[in-house]
């Protein structure tokens, strides 16, 4: 059973969440290179010393922002898997949540920022990849592996299967939206793309 936090601990957690939200907004608006710790401290409403009580460097702050943002999206996306059910139903719901998440304005802005800055600052690319795509594949592969063991999906490499499903989700409208060729689709279009991704996936891994 989790230990209940003290009021002081809750206050510190709340302040950290506020810092991460403000810092992420600043990074997305100004870019990683152009955002200083002094700027973030002024937006938070304190000194750099106070900010350094929570993180040691700007790089560490950005990584924390990325991890926190991705974790908040992952809670809903992976809830479909945690609820269980037939693979087609579970994976369709998962893909619908996932496509909705990656099409959100903040997610799109973060992806564009990481692509633009990761050549000069490889650490932020690594942090984004580890918290997002890599962790997502691992968690989806765990579900797919269980479904394979239970005889609900064709036997194979769960990780490669997870990579395939993610690629199918990102292969159509997402690419157009990411590169600002098209606007994010509505719920009906997202549901249609989720169903298509799962149907294609099951043509390979279904029984």
C-alpha positions in Angstrom: 0.0 0.0 0.0 1.5 3.4 -1.0 2.7 5.6 1.8 0.6 8.8 2.1 2.7 11.9 1.4 3.1 14.7 3.9 1.7 18.2 3.1 5.2 19.4 2.5 5.9 16.5 0.0 2.6 17.2 -1.8 3.5 20.9 -2.0 6.9 20.1 -3.4 5.3 17.7 -6.0 2.8 20.3 -7.0 5.5 23.0 -7.5 7.6 20.6 -9.5 4.6 19.9 -11.8 4.0 23.6 -12.2 7.7 24.1 -13.1 7.5 21.3 -15.7 4.4 22.7 -17.3 5.8 26.2 -17.6 9.2 25.0 -18.8 7.7 22.7 -21.5 5.6 25.6 -22.8 8.7 27.8 -22.9 10.8 25.2 -24.7 8.0 24.7 -27.3 7.5 28.4 -27.9 11.2 29.5 -27.9 13.1 26.3 -28.8 15.5 24.4 -26.6 18.6 26.4 -27.5 16.9 29.7 -27.0 15.3 28.9 -23.7 17.5 29.7 -20.7 17.1 28.7 -17.1 16.9 32.4 -16.2 13.9 32.7 -18.5 12.2 29.7 -17.0 12.9 30.9 -13.5 11.3 34.3 -14.2 8.2 32.6 -15.7 8.0 30.3 -12.7 8.3 33.3 -10.4 11.4 32.6 -8.4 15.2 32.6 -8.6 17.5 30.3 -10.6 18.6 28.9 -7.2 15.0 27.8 -6.5 14.8 26.2 -9.9 18.1 24.3 -9.3 16.6 22.8 -6.2 14.5 20.7 -8.6 16.9 20.1 -11.5 20.6 20.4 -12.0 20.8 21.4 -15.6 18.6 22.7 -18.5 19.1 19.3 -20.2 17.8 17.5 -17.1 14.8 19.9 -17.0 13.9 19.2 -20.6 14.2 15.4 -20.1 11.9 15.7 -17.0 9.4 17.7 -19.1 9.4 15.1 -21.8 9.0 12.2 -19.4 6.2 13.9 -17.5 4.3 14.8 -20.7 4.6 11.4 -22.3 3.6 9.7 -19.0 0.4 11.7 -18.9 -0.5 10.6 -22.4 0.5 7.0 -21.8 -2.0 6.6 -18.9 -5.0 6.8 -21.2 -3.4 5.2 -24.2 -2.3 2.0 -22.3 -5.5 1.9 -20.3 -7.0 0.0 -23.3 -4.5 -2.8 -22.8 -4.9 -2.9 -19.1 -8.7 -3.3 -19.4 -8.2 -6.5 -21.5 -10.5 -8.2 -24.0 -10.3 -9.6 -27.5 -7.2 -8.4 -29.4 -9.2 -6.7 -32.2 -11.2 -4.7 -29.6 -8.2 -3.9 -27.3 -5.9 -2.9 -30.1 -8.5 -0.8 -31.9 -9.1 1.2 -28.8 -5.4 1.4 -28.1 -4.7 2.7 -31.7 -7.6 5.2 -31.4 -6.1 6.6 -28.2 -2.6 6.6 -29.6 -3.5 8.4 -32.8 -5.4 11.0 -30.9 -2.5 11.5 -28.6 0.2 12.0 -31.3 -2.1 14.4 -33.2 -2.5 16.7 -30.1 -1.0 20.2 -30.6 1.5 19.7 -27.8 2.6 16.3 -28.9 3.1 17.6 -32.5 5.0 20.6 -31.3 7.3 18.5 -29.1 8.0 16.0 -31.9 8.9 18.9 -34.2 11.1 20.5 -31.6 13.0 17.2 -30.9 13.6 16.6 -34.6 14.9 20.1 -35.0 17.2 20.2 -31.9 18.4 16.6 -31.6 21.2 17.0 -34.1 22.8 19.7 -31.9 21.6 18.2 -28.6 21.5 14.4 -29.0 20.6 13.9 -25.4 17.1 15.3 -25.9 16.5 13.0 -28.8 17.6 10.0 -26.8 15.3 11.1 -23.9 12.3 11.5 -26.2 13.0 8.1 -27.8 13.5 6.3 -24.6 10.4 7.7 -22.9 8.1 7.6 -26.0 8.7 5.1 -28.8 11.0 2.7 -27.0 8.8 2.5 -23.8 5.6 2.4 -25.9 6.9 -0.6 -27.9 8.0 -2.4 -24.8 4.6 -2.1 -23.2 2.6 -3.0 -26.3 5.0 -5.9 -26.9 4.2 -7.2 -23.4 0.5 -7.3 -24.2 1.1 -8.9 -27.7 3.4 -11.5 -26.2 0.7 -12.5 -23.6 -1.9 -12.7 -26.4 0.4 -14.9 -28.5 1.0 -17.2 -25.5 -2.8 -17.4 -24.9 -3.4 -18.4 -28.5 -5.2 -15.2 -29.4 -2.5 -14.0 -31.9 -0.2 -15.9 -34.2 3.1 -16.7 -32.7 6.0 -14.4 -33.5 8.3 -11.7 -32.2 6.2 -9.5 -29.9 8.5 -6.5 -30.3 8.5 -6.6 -34.1 4.7 -6.9 -34.0 4.5 -3.9 -31.7 6.7 -1.9 -34.0 4.5 -2.8 -37.0 1.3 -1.6 -35.2 2.9 1.7 -34.2 4.2 2.2 -37.8 0.7 1.5 -39.2 -0.8 4.2 -36.8 1.8 6.7 -38.0 1.8 5.8 -41.7 -1.2 7.9 -43.1 -2.6 11.2 -41.9 -0.1 11.6 -39.1 2.8 12.2 -41.5 0.8 14.9 -43.3 -0.2 16.6 -40.0 3.4 16.4 -38.6 4.8 18.2 -41.6 2.0 20.7 -41.7 0.5 19.5 -44.9 -2.9 18.7 -43.4 -4.9 19.6 -40.3 -5.4 17.1 -37.5 -8.4 14.8 -38.3 -11.6 14.5 -36.3 -12.7 11.6 -34.2 -14.4 9.8 -37.1 -11.3 9.9 -39.3 -9.1 8.8 -36.3 -11.5 5.9 -35.6 -11.3 4.8 -39.2 -7.5 4.9 -39.3 -7.3 2.9 -36.0 -9.6 0.2 -37.5 -7.5 0.1 -40.7 -4.2 -0.2 -38.7 -5.6 -3.1 -36.7 -7.1 -4.9 -39.7 -3.8 -4.7 -41.5 -1.9 -5.8 -38.3 -4.3 -8.8 -37.9 -3.8 -9.8 -41.5 -0.2 -10.6 -40.4 -0.6 -11.6 -36.8 -4.2 -12.7 -36.5 -5.3 -16.3 -36.4 
